[in-house]
Every structure is written in structure tokens, then in C-alpha cells.
Amino acid sequence: MSGPMARIAYMLLLAAAAGSGGQSVPSEDEMRRAIAAHPRDPRPQTEYGIFLMRQNRAGEAIPRFQAALDLDPRSADAVYNLGLALLHNNQAQAALDALDKHPAETADYFALRGIVLNALNREPEAVKPLRRAVALDPNNPDSLYDLAVTLAKTGADAEASALLNQGRRRFPKVAKIHAASGMMLYAAGQNDQAVQAYEEAVRLEPDAADLFAALGDAYDATGKLAKAEGAYARSLRIDPANVECQVKYGRNQIKLQNAGKAEAAFRRALALDAHNADAHFELGKLANASANTAEAISHFEQAVVANPSLKAAWYQLSLSYRRAGQEEKSRAAKEKFQKLP
């Protein structure tokens, strides 16, 4: 878990640990009575807001955190709590408004500001507060990760990669930093290094299906097809409903010359998503390889309907129409192919 949801969970964990003192958590009715008994004290409002957030009731928590902030407008914790609740409730602009109205000089404040700006697709503006968050709290891996990912989104790949390399050394037990580094290395074509980063990420998070799928991609790029097969299979054991990984596994099986396993994987993908263009495209190629032109045409037709910009499918459809003696359709499909970039 990363980004704002991880920060919310972390905030709640800290609040619960600090507020309980080893005692049982008050009931909801007791919290309401505490608010009524102490209407000028922000602490009961905050405690009840955190209770509501733990129950995923962000909409109800917002007025509690707002009340706490109204009672103590200079509280950095109060504006942070309110901003997090608003963001959790898909109100990023309102969260930014609250942060603008109640500025603070804390690492959490700047980290949240950066996350909110990212949520508003204002990544270039998010860099500055995230830099400030890292400077104020250099031992927080979340802030380093958020800054690196934001830098990558703004095209500052070299700085993002350098920051992630630093993060891997400083926070060797944080899987998402290894994974983000793997992503950057893979995108840069440094596939052997990407493998190492992803291997460490899955070691730390052995139940992360997406990380095993990414590791499979890196293995595939280095020609380690058997290892790629194992990584994709592990990903699918964790999340068998992942259509994209089913297709990846199928393509891996084609490279391993296991046509039967490949076809089964593509059909599993279609069972999950009947309109998946990639699965139809791959099944069309397998049908052509078996001289089943009619089935190939059917799959290629469905592929281009699902994804009209899938250029390779138009090309294969043109060839299949020609094999079937459908010259006019073949020419039309070829024209579609030639017009695509």
C-alpha cells in the first residue's frame, strides 16, 4: 500500500497507539458524550474522527476534523487530519483549500500537500512540497518514494532513479522503493538490474501479484523464459482474475513452444474479459498456425472491434481474409493497417 491510503493507515496506527495508552478504545456513544461534555476541546472531536476513519467512514469524519481545526486553527495535526479525510473522500480540491488556509511547517503537511497536488494531476507543483517533506524528515521512506515517483511523472528520470537508488540503500526493507526502482530500470532497458530490484521487492512482499508480474516482464526481457513462466504463474496463483497477466503468461508459453498452455491462458483471459483485444489477437495467430482461417478471422475481427488501433491485428486480419478468398475485405483491412501510425 502506498500514497495517501498508506499515510492514512499510518496516521490511524499512530493515533490509536498514542491514544489508547494500553486502555480499551471508547465506544462510539462514549465518544459522542465526550464531545458533548467538552464542546471547546478539540481532542474528543479528533478521537471520534479517527475512529470513523478506521471504519472507512471518511464522510462522517470530515466534520469532526473540521470542528477540531476550528477549535485549534494553528494545529498542524488538525489540518493534516482534515486534509487526509477529504482526500480519502475523493475531495482533493477541498483538501488543498484546507491546506492553503492553514499552512504548517511540518514534514507531514508538505508530504500531504504533494500527494494532494498529484491527485489533482498537478505533478510539477507537487515536486516542491515533496522535496520539503524529504528535507524535514529524511528518514521517512514514504516521502522519498512519493518524490521519486512524482519526479518520474514530470520527466526527471535521472533524478528519480538516483533518488530510488539512494532509497534502496537507506530503506532496504521497503518493497515499494525496490519496485519503483525496478520499474525505472526496466523502462530504461537496464533489465538485469531491474530483475535484481524486483527480486528484492517480491522477497519483501511475497503476496504482491503485480510485483511478480513485473518480475516476469523483466525476466522475459533478459531471455530467462523459464523464470518468467514461474513469476507469471506465481502472480496468477495470487490473483487469478488478472486478465493482463493471463495474456502475459500465454505469450510466455508461446515463446516456450507450449501452444496448448498458451491457448488455455488466452481463453482464461477471455473468460474474464470477453472483449480483451490482446487475447483475441493471440488466439487468432494460434488459429492461423493451425490452418484454421475461419477461427482466426473471427478472433482478429473481435480484436479490432475491441481495440481499433491495434495495428498488428488489422495486418493479420488482412492476410487471413486473403487466405479465405475475401479480397475486398482484405484490401479494406490493409488500408486500415496502413493508416494507423
C-alpha positions, 0 to 999 in steps of 0.5 A: 500500500502506498500514497495517501491510503498508506499515510492514512493507515499510518496516521490511524496506527499512530493515533490509536497507539498514542491514544489508547495508552494500553486502555480499551478504545471508547465506544462510539456513544462514549465518544459522542458524550465526550464531545458533548461534555467538552464542546471547546476541546478539540481532542474528543472531536479528533478521537471520534474522527479517527475512529470513523476513519478506521471504519472507512467512514471518511464522510462522517469524519470530515466534520469532526476534523473540521470542528477540531481545526476550528477549535485549534486553527494553528494545529498542524495535526488538525489540518493534516487530519482534515486534509487526509479525510477529504482526500480519502473522500475523493475531495482533493480540491477541498483538501488543498483549500484546507491546506492553503488556509492553514499552512504548517511547517511540518514534514507531514503537511508538505508530504500531504500537500504533494500527494494532494497536488498529484491527485489533482494531476498537478505533478510539477507543483507537487515536486516542491512540497515533496522535496520539503517533506524529504528535507524535514524528515529524511528518514521517512521512506514514504516521502522519498518514494512519493518524490521519486515517483512524482519526479518520474511523472514530470520527466526527471528520470535521472533524478528519480532513479538516483533518488530510488537508488539512494532509497534502496540503500537507506530503506532496504526493507521497503518493497515499494522503493525496490519496485519503483526502482525496478520499474525505472530500470526496466523502462530504461532497458537496464533489465538485469538490474531491474530483475535484481530490484524486483527480486528484492521487492517480491522477497519483501512482499511475497503476496504482491501479484503485480510485483511478480508480474513485473518480475516476469516482464523483466525476466522475459526481457533478459531471455530467462523464459523459464523464470518468467513462466514461474513469476507469471504463474506465481502472480496468477496463483495470487490473483487469478482474475488478472486478465493482463497477466493471463495474456502475459503468461500465454505469450510466455508459453508461446515463446516456450513452444507450449501452444496448448498452455498458451491457448488455455491462458488466452481463453482464461483471459477471455473468460474474464474479459470477453472483449480483451483485444490482446487475447483475441489477437493471440488466439487468432495467430494460434488459429492461423498456425493451425490452418484454421482461417475461419477461427482466426478471422473471427478472433482478429475481427473481435480484436479490432472491434475491441481495440481499433488501433491495434495495428498488428491485428488489422495486418493479420486480419488482412492476410487471413481474409486473403487466405479465405478468398475475401479480397475486398475485405482484405484490401479494406483491412490493409488500408486500415493497417496502413493508416494507423501510425 
